[in-house]
């Protein structure tokens, strides 16, 4: 049987492959190449070890163990408008708009929204009907159940005075009663020109909402006129309020997200915001120049858009951020000025550096506390600085002296200076009487409504007495009957 040469070659090749597979291959490597390979193996093992350590450090670092989750909810047309603008500028928070007006919701592109009350309002608003807004919110409770899940801080934003803001907001806050985090309310009040009815609705709603929240912040729309001029367009005017809120909220959130030289964490912020029915004051300002610390001190307690912070500041949190040239003296000056507002308050502060500020100092302050009662207001007035105490003592001394002089009949009023009981008083000279009258006239012109000198007064009195005497002569009545003592 003849075998082809090609077939023989294939058989021999297969046998050789089997033999080579059984024996280990000897790979000749040059010395230099061998060292390079060993070096690469070592480097890879080091990188692998380091990457594992980095991974562990990343997973268990304080920054990654916990990140506070903050949700901002705008309720109604006014609240939705504010949240829509804030949501475009503010990161590190999630946003939600709740409304019955489907047309308004369509304008809020990019912001998650909830449409509710469709069976009652048919996709329209509630006008100034608070009861209708309450019914619409109660009917749609199931839609709101999950909006608080996993959140640490929930911020409610609403414009009070209208139906939805004043009526539906309470339902949202009631649903948050079992919520373990912090609830903060930001509310705007209507303009004066919107009428007394809207103002009454807003005030009644605010009173109720405050008690259900941890902290509330109030912005009267009327305050807008303090920061605009006659040429400011209406859209820009409302945008100023929103920008003020954006700046302050962003700074507050940055406190717990950005590490500093002296750090403020979420536990600190929670300690300041906890409680029930408290009021808040929030402000962020930037100053530059040689006297930037002094400027900060003069402006830190002034936010023209907020309602006057007529409350006892029991909790104060502030943070000072500066560039590389932030000095200890500047930090001390600002900190001392803030702490002097209420030395008994719980104070938490932070200091951090930000090269982007380039010579500026940025200071953020958050103060909370209960509203002052009537008794507390009186108490705070009595506890004035030392100068006021000195003035009070001086006033008391002066009053005592006046009473003493009156008892000694050394001070005589215009009404009795010429009366018969003092007419023959030897201790009081005519010059003294005249000087007293001059002083009385100068001090009490509003009561007397005259500008006559003491001599003119005496002259008029003499003329009156002479007229009476002339009349008596004419009447020819016995002297004991007609003689009547003159009283001025």
C-alpha positions as CSV (number, residue, x, y, z in Angstrom):
1,X,0.0,0.0,0.0
2,X,1.5,3.2,-1.1
3,X,1.4,6.2,1.3
4,X,1.6,9.6,0.0
5,X,4.5,11.8,1.1
6,X,2.2,14.5,2.4
7,X,0.4,12.1,4.7
8,X,3.8,10.8,6.2
9,X,4.8,14.4,6.9
10,X,1.5,15.0,8.8
11,X,2.0,11.9,10.9
12,X,5.6,12.8,11.8
13,X,4.5,16.4,12.7
14,X,1.8,15.1,15.1
15,X,4.2,12.8,16.9
16,X,6.7,15.7,17.4
17,X,3.9,17.9,18.8
18,X,3.0,15.3,21.3
19,X,6.6,14.9,22.5
20,X,7.1,18.6,22.8
21,X,3.8,18.9,24.9
22,X,5.2,16.4,27.4
23,X,8.5,18.2,27.9
24,X,8.6,21.7,29.5
25,X,9.5,24.4,27.1
26,X,12.8,26.2,27.7
27,X,12.5,29.9,27.0
28,X,15.7,31.7,26.7
29,X,15.4,35.2,28.3
30,X,18.1,37.8,28.2
31,X,19.4,39.1,31.6
32,X,18.2,42.7,31.0
33,X,14.7,41.5,29.9
34,X,14.5,39.3,33.0
35,X,15.2,42.2,35.4
36,X,12.5,44.3,33.6
37,X,9.9,41.5,34.0
38,X,10.7,41.1,37.7
39,X,10.4,44.8,38.2
40,X,7.0,45.0,36.5
41,X,5.8,42.0,38.7
42,X,6.8,43.9,41.9
43,X,5.3,47.1,40.7
44,X,2.0,45.4,39.9
45,X,1.8,43.8,43.3
46,X,2.5,47.2,45.0
47,X,-0.2,48.9,42.9
48,X,-2.7,46.1,43.8
49,X,-1.9,46.5,47.5
50,X,-2.2,50.3,47.4
51,X,-5.4,50.2,45.4
52,X,-6.9,47.8,48.0
53,X,-5.9,50.2,50.8
54,X,-7.3,53.2,48.9
55,X,-10.5,51.3,48.3
56,X,-10.8,50.6,52.0
57,X,-10.0,54.2,53.0
58,X,-12.5,55.5,50.5
59,X,-15.3,53.2,51.8
60,X,-14.7,54.0,55.4
61,X,-13.7,57.7,55.3
62,X,-16.0,60.1,57.2
63,X,-17.0,61.9,54.0
64,X,-18.3,58.7,52.4
65,X,-19.8,57.0,55.5
66,X,-22.6,59.6,55.6
67,X,-24.0,62.2,53.2
68,X,-26.9,64.2,54.5
69,X,-29.9,63.9,52.1
70,X,-31.8,67.2,51.7
71,X,-35.1,67.5,49.9
72,X,-36.8,70.9,49.0
73,X,-40.5,70.7,48.4
74,X,-42.4,73.7,46.7
75,X,-46.1,73.7,47.4
76,X,-48.5,75.7,45.1
77,X,-47.7,78.3,42.4
78,X,-45.6,80.6,44.6
79,X,-43.6,77.8,46.3
80,X,-43.2,76.0,43.0
81,X,-41.8,79.1,41.3
82,X,-39.2,79.6,44.0
83,X,-38.1,76.0,44.1
84,X,-37.9,75.9,40.3
85,X,-35.3,78.7,40.3
86,X,-33.5,77.3,43.3
87,X,-33.3,73.9,41.7
88,X,-31.5,75.2,38.7
89,X,-28.7,76.8,40.8
90,X,-28.4,74.7,44.0
91,X,-26.7,71.3,43.9
92,X,-26.4,68.7,46.7
93,X,-30.2,68.6,47.2
94,X,-33.2,67.1,45.5
95,X,-36.3,69.1,44.5
96,X,-40.0,68.4,44.2
97,X,-43.0,70.6,43.2
98,X,-46.6,69.7,44.3
99,X,-49.5,71.6,42.7
100,X,-53.1,71.1,41.5
101,X,-52.6,73.3,38.5
102,X,-51.4,71.1,35.6
103,X,-50.5,74.2,33.5
104,X,-48.1,75.5,36.2
105,X,-46.4,72.1,36.5
106,X,-45.7,72.0,32.7
107,X,-43.6,75.1,33.0
108,X,-41.3,73.5,35.6
109,X,-39.2,71.5,33.2
110,X,-36.4,69.4,34.8
111,X,-37.9,69.4,38.3
112,X,-39.8,66.4,39.6
113,X,-43.4,67.1,40.3
114,X,-46.6,65.7,41.8
115,X,-50.0,66.6,40.4
116,X,-52.7,66.1,43.0
117,X,-56.4,67.0,43.6
118,X,-57.4,66.3,40.0
119,X,-60.9,65.0,41.0
120,X,-61.7,68.2,42.8
121,X,-59.9,70.9,40.9
122,X,-59.9,69.2,37.4
123,X,-56.3,70.3,36.8
124,X,-56.9,73.9,37.8
125,X,-55.7,75.9,40.9
126,X,-57.7,76.5,44.1
127,X,-57.7,80.3,44.0
128,X,-58.0,81.7,47.6
129,X,-60.1,78.7,48.7
130,X,-58.2,77.2,51.6
131,X,-60.8,74.5,52.3
132,X,-60.7,73.2,48.8
133,X,-56.9,73.0,48.9
134,X,-57.1,71.1,52.2
135,X,-59.6,68.6,50.7
136,X,-57.5,68.2,47.5
137,X,-54.4,67.4,49.7
138,X,-56.3,65.0,52.0
139,X,-57.7,63.2,49.0
140,X,-54.2,62.6,47.5
141,X,-52.3,61.5,50.7
142,X,-51.2,58.2,49.1
143,X,-49.2,60.1,46.5
144,X,-47.1,61.9,49.2
145,X,-46.2,58.8,51.4
146,X,-42.8,58.1,49.9
147,X,-41.5,61.7,49.5
148,X,-39.8,61.7,53.0
149,X,-38.2,58.3,52.7
150,X,-34.4,58.3,53.3
151,X,-34.2,62.1,53.8
152,X,-32.4,63.8,56.6
153,X,-33.7,67.4,56.1
154,X,-37.0,68.3,54.4
155,X,-37.5,72.0,53.5
156,X,-41.0,73.1,52.7
157,X,-41.4,76.3,50.6
158,X,-44.8,78.0,50.1
159,X,-46.3,81.4,49.5
160,X,-49.0,82.0,52.1
161,X,-52.2,83.9,51.5
162,X,-53.4,81.8,48.6
163,X,-55.5,78.6,48.8
164,X,-52.8,76.0,48.1
165,X,-49.9,77.4,50.0
166,X,-52.1,78.1,53.1
167,X,-54.3,75.0,52.9
168,X,-52.3,72.1,51.5
169,X,-49.0,72.8,53.2
170,X,-50.4,71.7,56.5
171,X,-51.3,68.2,55.1
172,X,-47.7,67.7,53.9
173,X,-46.3,68.8,57.3
174,X,-48.7,66.5,59.1
175,X,-47.5,63.5,57.0
176,X,-43.9,64.4,58.1
177,X,-44.8,64.0,61.8
178,X,-43.4,60.4,61.8
179,X,-40.4,61.6,59.9
180,X,-37.2,61.2,62.0
181,X,-35.3,64.1,60.3
182,X,-35.4,67.9,60.5
183,X,-38.3,69.9,59.0
184,X,-37.7,73.5,58.0
185,X,-40.4,75.8,56.5
186,X,-39.7,78.8,54.3
187,X,-42.8,81.0,53.8
188,X,-43.5,84.2,52.0
189,X,-46.2,86.6,53.1
190,X,-48.4,88.6,50.7
191,X,-48.0,92.3,49.7
192,X,-50.1,94.9,51.6
193,X,-51.8,95.8,48.3
194,X,-53.2,92.2,48.1
195,X,-55.7,93.1,50.8
196,X,-56.5,92.3,54.4
197,X,-58.2,89.0,53.5
198,X,-55.1,87.4,52.1
199,X,-53.0,88.8,55.0
200,X,-55.4,87.3,57.5
201,X,-55.3,83.9,55.7
202,X,-51.5,84.0,55.6
203,X,-51.1,84.9,59.3
204,X,-53.6,82.2,60.4
205,X,-51.8,79.6,58.3
206,X,-48.3,80.7,59.5
207,X,-49.4,80.4,63.2
208,X,-50.5,76.8,62.7
209,X,-47.5,75.8,60.4
210,X,-44.9,77.1,62.8
211,X,-46.0,74.8,65.6
212,X,-45.8,71.7,63.4
213,X,-42.2,72.4,62.2
214,X,-38.8,72.3,63.8
215,X,-37.9,75.7,62.4
216,X,-39.5,78.3,60.2
217,X,-38.1,81.2,58.1
218,X,-40.5,84.1,57.0
219,X,-40.0,86.4,54.1
220,X,-42.6,89.2,53.8
221,X,-43.0,90.2,50.1
222,X,-43.2,93.8,51.2
223,X,-39.5,93.7,52.1
224,X,-38.7,93.5,48.3
225,X,-39.1,97.3,48.1
226,X,-36.1,97.7,50.4
227,X,-33.7,96.1,47.9
228,X,-35.1,97.4,44.5
229,X,-35.5,100.8,42.9
230,X,-38.2,102.3,40.7
231,X,-36.7,100.8,37.5
232,X,-36.4,97.2,38.6
233,X,-38.6,94.8,36.5
234,X,-41.0,92.7,38.5
235,X,-39.3,89.4,37.4
236,X,-35.9,90.7,38.6
237,X,-37.5,91.8,41.9
238,X,-38.8,88.3,42.7
239,X,-35.5,86.8,41.4
240,X,-33.6,88.8,44.0
241,X,-35.5,87.1,46.8
242,X,-34.8,83.7,45.2
243,X,-31.1,84.5,44.8
244,X,-30.9,85.5,48.4
245,X,-32.4,82.2,49.4
246,X,-30.2,80.3,47.1
247,X,-27.0,81.9,48.5
248,X,-28.0,81.3,52.1
249,X,-29.3,77.7,51.6
250,X,-26.2,76.8,49.5
251,X,-23.9,78.1,52.3
252,X,-25.8,76.2,54.9
253,X,-25.6,73.0,52.9
254,X,-21.9,73.6,52.2
255,X,-21.3,73.7,56.0
256,X,-21.9,70.0,56.3
257,X,-20.4,69.0,52.9
258,X,-17.1,70.9,52.9
259,X,-14.4,70.0,55.4
260,X,-12.7,73.0,57.2
261,X,-10.0,73.9,59.6
262,X,-12.7,73.8,62.3
263,X,-15.3,71.5,60.9
264,X,-19.1,71.6,61.1
265,X,-20.9,68.3,60.5
266,X,-24.5,67.3,60.2
267,X,-24.8,66.5,63.9
268,X,-24.0,70.2,64.6
269,X,-26.6,71.4,62.1
270,X,-29.2,69.0,63.6
271,X,-28.4,70.3,67.1
272,X,-29.1,73.9,65.9
273,X,-32.3,73.0,64.0
274,X,-33.9,70.6,66.5
275,X,-36.9,71.6,68.7
276,X,-40.5,72.5,67.8
277,X,-42.0,75.8,66.7
278,X,-38.7,77.7,66.6
279,X,-38.0,80.7,64.4
280,X,-34.9,81.1,62.4
281,X,-32.6,83.8,61.0
282,X,-30.3,82.8,58.1
283,X,-27.8,85.2,56.4
284,X,-24.7,85.0,54.2
285,X,-22.5,88.0,53.4
286,X,-19.2,88.6,51.6
287,X,-16.8,91.5,52.4
288,X,-13.4,92.5,51.2
289,X,-10.8,95.2,51.9
290,X,-8.7,96.1,54.9
291,X,-11.8,96.6,57.2
292,X,-13.6,93.5,55.9
293,X,-14.0,92.1,59.5
294,X,-15.6,95.4,60.7
295,X,-17.9,95.4,57.7
296,X,-18.9,91.8,58.4
297,X,-19.7,92.7,62.0
298,X,-21.9,95.6,60.9
299,X,-23.9,93.5,58.4
300,X,-24.1,90.0,59.8
301,X,-27.4,90.5,61.7
302,X,-29.1,92.4,58.8
303,X,-31.0,90.5,56.1
304,X,-33.4,93.1,54.6
305,X,-35.6,90.4,53.0
306,X,-36.4,88.4,56.2
307,X,-39.0,89.2,58.8
308,X,-37.4,90.9,61.9
309,X,-35.9,88.1,64.0
310,X,-37.9,88.9,67.1
311,X,-37.0,85.7,68.9
312,X,-34.5,84.6,71.6
313,X,-31.5,83.3,69.7
314,X,-30.8,80.3,71.9
315,X,-28.8,78.4,69.2
316,X,-26.2,80.1,66.9
317,X,-24.2,78.4,64.2
318,X,-21.8,80.4,62.0
319,X,-19.0,79.6,59.6
320,X,-16.2,81.9,58.4
321,X,-14.6,81.2,55.1
322,X,-11.5,83.1,53.8
323,X,-8.6,82.8,51.4
324,X,-5.0,82.2,52.4
325,X,-4.8,85.7,54.1
326,X,-7.6,85.1,56.6
327,X,-6.1,86.2,59.9
328,X,-6.8,85.0,63.5
329,X,-7.6,88.6,64.5
330,X,-10.3,88.8,61.9
331,X,-11.8,85.5,63.0
332,X,-11.7,86.6,66.7
333,X,-13.4,89.9,66.0
334,X,-16.3,88.4,64.0
335,X,-16.7,85.5,66.4
336,X,-16.7,87.8,69.5
337,X,-19.3,90.1,67.9
338,X,-21.6,87.2,67.1
339,X,-21.2,85.6,70.6
340,X,-22.0,88.9,72.3
341,X,-25.6,88.8,70.9
342,X,-26.4,86.2,73.5
343,X,-23.5,84.9,75.7
344,X,-25.8,82.2,77.1
345,X,-26.7,80.7,73.7
346,X,-25.4,77.4,72.4
347,X,-22.8,78.4,69.8
348,X,-21.2,76.2,67.2
349,X,-18.7,77.7,64.7
350,X,-16.5,76.6,61.9
351,X,-13.6,78.0,60.0
352,X,-12.5,77.0,56.5
353,X,-10.3,78.2,53.6
354,X,-11.3,78.7,50.0
355,X,-8.7,80.1,47.6
356,X,-11.4,81.1,45.1
357,X,-12.6,83.9,47.4
358,X,-9.4,85.9,46.6
359,X,-9.2,88.4,49.5
360,X,-12.9,88.1,50.6
361,X,-14.4,86.9,53.8
362,X,-17.6,84.9,53.5
363,X,-19.7,84.5,56.7
364,X,-22.8,82.4,57.1
365,X,-24.9,82.6,60.3
366,X,-27.9,80.5,61.3
367,X,-29.8,81.4,64.5
368,X,-32.8,79.6,65.9
369,X,-35.0,80.0,69.0
370,X,-38.5,80.4,70.3
371,X,-40.5,83.6,69.7
372,X,-40.4,86.1,72.5
373,X,-43.4,86.3,74.8
374,X,-44.5,89.6,76.3
375,X,-42.8,88.9,79.6
376,X,-39.5,88.0,77.9
377,X,-39.6,91.3,75.9
378,X,-39.9,93.3,79.2
379,X,-37.1,91.3,80.7
380,X,-34.8,91.9,77.7
381,X,-35.5,95.6,77.9
382,X,-34.5,95.7,81.5
383,X,-31.3,93.9,80.7
384,X,-29.8,96.8,78.7
385,X,-26.2,97.7,78.6
386,X,-24.5,99.6,81.5
387,X,-25.2,103.0,79.9
388,X,-28.9,102.5,80.1
389,X,-28.7,101.4,83.7
390,X,-26.8,104.6,84.6
391,X,-29.5,106.7,82.8
392,X,-32.2,105.0,84.8
393,X,-30.4,105.7,88.1
394,X,-30.0,109.3,87.1
395,X,-33.7,109.6,86.2
396,X,-34.6,108.1,89.6
397,X,-32.4,110.6,91.4
398,X,-33.9,113.5,89.4
399,X,-37.4,112.4,90.3
400,X,-36.6,112.2,94.0
401,X,-35.1,115.8,93.9
402,X,-38.2,117.1,92.1
403,X,-40.5,115.6,94.6
404,X,-38.4,117.0,97.5
405,X,-38.5,120.5,96.0
406,X,-42.2,120.3,95.4
407,X,-42.7,119.4,99.0
408,X,-40.7,122.4,100.0
409,X,-42.8,124.6,97.7
410,X,-39.8,125.8,95.8
411,X,-41.1,124.9,92.4
412,X,-44.2,126.8,91.3
413,X,-46.3,126.2,88.2
414,X,-47.7,128.9,86.0
415,X,-51.2,128.1,87.3
416,X,-50.4,128.7,91.0
417,X,-47.5,131.2,90.9
418,X,-49.8,134.1,91.6
419,X,-52.4,132.4,93.6
420,X,-53.3,133.9,97.1
421,X,-51.6,131.1,99.0
422,X,-48.2,131.9,97.5
423,X,-48.8,135.7,97.1
424,X,-47.4,136.5,100.5
425,X,-44.9,133.7,100.6
426,X,-41.7,135.4,101.9
427,X,-39.3,132.7,100.8
428,X,-40.2,133.3,97.1
429,X,-39.1,136.5,95.5
430,X,-40.8,138.1,92.4
431,X,-37.7,137.5,90.4
432,X,-37.9,133.8,91.3
433,X,-41.5,133.7,90.3
434,X,-40.7,135.3,87.0
435,X,-37.9,132.9,86.3
436,X,-40.1,129.9,87.1
437,X,-42.8,131.2,84.7
438,X,-40.2,131.7,81.9
439,X,-39.0,128.1,82.4
440,X,-42.5,126.7,82.5
441,X,-43.4,128.5,79.3
442,X,-40.3,127.3,77.5
443,X,-40.9,123.7,78.6
444,X,-44.7,123.5,78.1
445,X,-45.7,125.7,75.2
446,X,-47.7,122.9,73.6
447,X,-50.0,122.8,76.6
448,X,-50.3,126.6,77.1
449,X,-50.3,127.5,73.4
450,X,-48.9,131.0,74.3
451,X,-45.6,132.9,73.8
452,X,-46.0,135.6,76.5
453,X,-43.2,136.6,78.9
454,X,-43.7,136.5,82.6
455,X,-44.0,140.2,82.8
456,X,-46.8,140.2,80.3
457,X,-48.6,137.5,82.2
458,X,-48.3,139.6,85.4
459,X,-49.6,142.6,83.6
460,X,-52.7,140.8,82.3
461,X,-53.4,139.5,85.7
462,X,-53.3,143.0,87.2
463,X,-55.6,144.3,84.5
464,X,-58.1,141.6,85.3
465,X,-58.0,142.5,89.0
466,X,-58.5,146.2,88.2
467,X,-61.6,145.4,86.0
468,X,-63.1,143.5,88.9
469,X,-62.5,146.3,91.3
470,X,-64.0,148.9,88.9
471,X,-67.1,146.7,88.6
472,X,-67.4,146.4,92.4
473,X,-67.5,150.2,92.7
474,X,-70.2,150.4,90.2
475,X,-72.4,147.7,91.7
476,X,-72.2,149.4,95.2
477,X,-72.5,146.1,97.0
478,X,-71.2,145.7,100.6
479,X,-67.6,144.8,100.6
480,X,-67.9,141.6,102.6
481,X,-70.2,140.2,99.9
482,X,-68.6,141.4,96.8
483,X,-64.9,140.7,97.8
484,X,-63.8,137.5,96.0
485,X,-60.2,136.3,95.9
486,X,-58.8,136.0,92.4
487,X,-57.7,132.7,91.3
488,X,-55.8,132.3,88.1
